[in-house]
Amino acid sequence: MKKTRVFVFSAFLFVLFAAKSLTGIDIIYEGKTRLEQREGFFIDFPRGFVVTEKGFVIVSDARAGDFKIFDAEGQAARVFGRKGYGPGDFVEPWLQDYKNGKLLISDMGTKKLFIYNIDKDLNFQQIKQTIVTSVLEARLIDEKDKVLIARLPITDKNADKAYVLFAIDMTNGSRDYLLPYELQLGEGVKPIDFKKINSKGNPWDIPDLIILPPWIYCDYYGNDAYFIWTANLDIIKIDLTTKVHTRFSQKTERYIQPKVSSEYKKAYIEHNEEYRNWNKKMSWVCKIFANSDIVGIVYTNFDNKTSRWNSFLQIYDHKGTFLKEAPLENFSSTYERPDIYYDRDKKTLYCLSEESIGTEGIYTVYKYRLS
């Protein structure tokens, strides 16, 4: 009987310690690095950035059609790519992911998805290419020749409906469809007839959910993919094998659920400035990431005092248990969806901030370690 009691008590202590250590995850601010801006290195319109093992910061400049590379101190190192349609050219590049010397790049202008190798001397070499339309976020899947893709709801010729999340084999082009569009909007939502929406008619007949911004985000760990829509703090977890999905979330007091009022809809239909003002009254999810222990999301709120967007980090375990929420200290952005990169191996979050001083754009990378 004593041995049984000792075993039960030891098991209880182990569970208690494990729970305490996980819920006690700290978000440690480790400083910031300002990126040098000079002739040939002015960042015009950033669309994604990554940080390599040696600390090089690679920023995709969608307007210039190139990639600006900075060293660990933020000094300009080199530029790769150029605007155009030829070999090595890009029209509107978005830097989606980086793992083990591989860069994942989408080009909205050419509807292409690329994988590049980058060596220690910062030389780029294209190793994979395929056609994918309307990519909003993508992730390299470790040790597989596959990419996880979140995109606008488009019905492929081989699919039975519009999917917003799928995995693509970069060698043979085969696709594994994971999440149909209606599940992005919620459980029990009927599929939307896009042909009816696109036809000429009363704009007031557009479903309210269509008015909310379309941005979606994804990541994965192990055999699970994670998906979230900017307009709803509702994490969807999908088993990559069975495609069974579950949901979890914690809408805290800080989080302001986006919703569509008649005034908001009117501003959307008329494309006036009030639409932006309505957006400033709500919270917007801008990142989801996962590692062996946790699932994290970042959302933003507009601060009327500073006229900038502040970011908040939520942390869950893989079962969906809410662990904590905290502001990202010192970091703010001009936009509600700032560029954020998560290094899974180092358990480090990097956030790109931008501001203007006169006519000069200032770009700074903020660093947070999760421990």
Residue pairs with C-beta under 8 A, 6 or more apart in sequence:
22 293
22 294
22 317
22 323
23 323
23 324
25 293
25 294
25 315
25 323
25 324
25 370
25 371
26 370
26 371
27 313
27 326
27 328
27 329
27 368
27 369
27 370
28 368
28 369
28 370
28 371
29 328
29 329
29 330
29 366
29 367
29 368
30 348
30 367
30 368
30 369
31 366
31 367
32 330
32 353
32 364
32 365
32 366
32 367
33 57
33 72
33 73
33 74
33 364
33 365
33 367
34 74
34 362
34 363
34 364
35 43
35 57
35 59
35 68
35 70
35 74
35 363
35 364
35 365
36 70
36 74
36 75
36 76
37 43
37 360
37 361
37 362
37 363
38 76
40 76
40 79
41 68
41 76
41 79
42 361
43 59
43 61
43 68
43 354
43 361
43 363
44 61
44 62
44 63
44 64
45 61
45 62
45 63
45 64
46 59
46 60
46 61
46 62
46 339
46 352
46 354
46 363
47 60
47 61
47 62
47 92
47 93
47 94
47 95
47 339
48 59
48 60
48 94
48 95
48 96
48 339
48 341
49 57
49 58
49 59
49 60
49 95
49 339
49 341
49 350
49 352
49 365
50 57
50 58
50 95
50 97
50 98
50 103
50 341
51 57
51 58
51 98
51 341
51 343
51 348
51 350
51 365
52 58
52 98
52 118
54 72
54 120
55 71
55 72
56 69
56 70
56 71
56 72
56 77
56 122
57 69
57 70
57 71
57 72
57 74
57 365
58 67
58 68
58 69
58 70
58 95
58 98
58 103
58 118
59 67
59 68
59 69
59 70
59 95
59 352
59 363
60 67
60 93
60 94
60 95
60 105
61 67
61 68
61 93
62 92
62 93
62 94
62 108
64 83
65 81
65 82
65 83
65 84
65 89
65 90
65 91
65 92
65 93
66 79
66 80
66 81
66 82
66 83
66 90
66 93
67 79
67 80
67 81
67 93
67 95
67 124
68 76
68 79
69 76
69 77
69 78
69 79
69 80
69 122
70 76
70 77
71 77
74 365
77 122
78 122
80 122
80 124
81 88
81 89
81 90
81 93
81 124
82 88
82 89
82 90
83 89
83 90
83 91
84 90
84 91
85 91
85 110
88 124
88 126
90 105
90 107
90 109
90 110
91 107
91 108
91 109
91 110
92 107
92 108
92 109
93 105
93 106
93 107
94 105
94 106
94 107
94 108
94 135
95 103
95 104
95 105
96 104
96 105
96 106
96 135
96 137
96 138
96 139
97 103
97 104
97 138
97 139
97 140
98 104
98 140
98 341
99 140
99 142
101 117
101 118
101 119
102 115
102 116
102 117
102 118
102 127
102 140
103 114
103 115
103 116
103 117
103 118
103 124
104 113
104 114
104 115
104 138
104 139
104 140
104 147
105 113
105 114
105 115
105 116
106 112
106 113
106 114
106 132
106 135
106 138
107 113
107 114
108 134
108 135
111 131
111 132
111 133
111 134
112 129
112 130
112 131
112 132
113 129
113 130
113 131
113 132
113 135
113 138
113 147
113 149
113 168
113 170
114 126
114 128
114 129
115 126
115 127
115 128
115 129
115 140
115 147
115 170
116 124
116 125
116 126
116 127
117 124
117 125
117 127
118 124
118 125
119 125
128 145
128 170
128 171
130 168
130 170
130 173
132 149
132 151
132 168
133 151
133 152
133 154
134 151
134 152
134 154
135 149
135 150
135 151
136 150
136 151
136 152
136 214
136 215
136 216
136 217
137 149
137 150
137 216
137 217
137 218
138 147
138 148
138 149
138 150
138 218
139 147
139 148
139 218
139 219
139 220
140 147
141 147
141 148
141 167
141 220
145 169
145 170
145 171
146 167
146 168
146 169
146 170
147 167
147 168
147 170
148 165
148 166
148 167
148 218
148 219
148 220
148 225
149 165
149 166
149 167
149 168
149 218
150 164
150 165
150 216
150 217
150 218
150 227
151 164
151 165
151 166
151 216
152 164
152 214
153 162
153 163
153 164
153 181
153 184
153 192
153 194
154 162
155 161
155 162
155 163
156 163
156 175
158 175
159 175
159 177
161 180
161 181
161 191
162 180
162 181
162 191
162 194
163 177
163 178
163 179
163 180
163 181
164 179
164 180
164 181
164 184
164 216
164 227
165 177
165 178
165 179
165 216
165 218
165 225
165 227
165 238
166 175
166 176
166 177
166 178
166 179
167 175
167 176
167 178
167 225
167 240
168 174
168 175
168 176
169 175
176 240
178 225
178 238
178 240
178 243
179 227
179 236
179 238
179 245
180 191
181 191
181 192
182 189
182 190
182 191
182 192
183 189
183 236
183 245
184 216
184 227
184 229
184 236
185 209
185 229
186 232
186 234
187 247
189 209
192 207
192 210
197 206
197 207
197 210
203 269
204 265
204 269
206 265
206 269
208 260
208 265
209 231
209 260
211 260
211 264
211 265
211 268
212 230
212 231
212 258
212 260
213 230
213 231
213 279
213 284
214 230
215 229
215 230
215 284
215 286
215 337
216 227
216 228
216 229
216 230
217 227
217 228
217 230
217 285
217 286
217 287
217 288
218 225
218 226
218 227
218 228
218 288
219 225
219 226
219 288
219 289
219 290
219 342
220 226
220 240
220 290
221 290
221 291
221 292
221 295
221 318
221 344
223 239
223 240
223 241
224 237
224 238
224 239
224 240
224 290
224 318
225 237
225 238
225 240
226 235
226 236
226 237
226 238
226 288
226 290
226 295
227 235
227 236
227 238
227 288
228 234
228 235
228 236
228 285
228 288
228 297
229 285
230 284
230 285
230 286
230 337
231 258
231 282
231 284
231 285
232 257
232 258
232 285
233 249
233 250
233 251
233 255
233 257
233 283
233 285
233 297
233 299
233 314
234 247
234 249
235 247
235 248
235 249
235 288
235 295
235 297
235 316
235 320
236 245
236 246
236 247
237 245
237 246
237 247
237 248
237 295
237 318
237 320
238 244
238 245
239 245
246 320
247 320
248 316
248 320
248 321
248 322
250 314
250 316
250 322
250 325
251 257
252 314
252 325
254 283
254 301
254 312
254 325
255 283
255 299
255 312
256 281
256 282
256 283
256 301
257 282
257 283
258 282
258 283
258 284
259 282
261 278
263 274
263 278
264 275
264 278
266 274
267 274
267 275
267 277
267 278
268 275
279 302
279 336
280 302
280 304
280 336
281 302
283 299
283 300
283 301
284 299
284 300
284 336
284 337
285 297
285 298
285 299
286 298
286 299
286 300
286 311
286 336
286 337
286 338
286 340
287 296
287 297
287 298
287 340
287 342
288 295
288 296
288 297
289 295
289 296
289 297
289 342
289 344
289 349
290 296
290 318
290 344
291 344
291 347
293 317
293 318
294 315
294 316
294 317
294 318
294 323
294 370
295 315
295 316
295 317
295 318
296 313
296 314
296 315
296 316
296 342
296 349
296 370
297 313
297 314
298 311
298 312
298 313
298 314
298 328
298 340
298 349
299 311
299 312
299 314
300 309
300 310
300 311
300 312
300 333
300 336
300 337
300 338
301 309
301 310
301 312
302 308
302 309
302 310
302 336
303 309
303 310
303 332
306 332
308 332
308 333
308 334
309 332
309 333
309 334
309 335
309 336
309 338
310 327
310 328
310 331
310 332
311 327
311 328
311 331
311 332
311 333
311 338
311 351
312 325
312 326
312 327
312 328
313 325
313 326
313 327
313 328
313 349
313 368
314 322
314 324
314 325
315 322
315 323
315 324
315 325
315 370
316 322
316 323
317 323
328 349
328 351
328 366
328 368
329 368
330 366
331 351
331 353
331 366
332 353
333 351
333 352
333 353
333 354
334 354
334 355
335 354
338 351
338 352
338 353
338 354
339 351
339 352
340 349
340 350
340 351
340 352
341 349
341 350
341 352
342 348
342 349
342 350
343 349
343 350
346 369
347 369
347 370
347 371
348 367
348 368
348 369
348 370
349 367
349 368
349 369
349 370
350 365
350 366
350 367
350 368
351 365
351 366
351 368
352 363
352 364
352 365
352 366
353 363
353 364
353 365
353 366
354 361
354 362
354 363
354 364
355 361
355 362
356 362
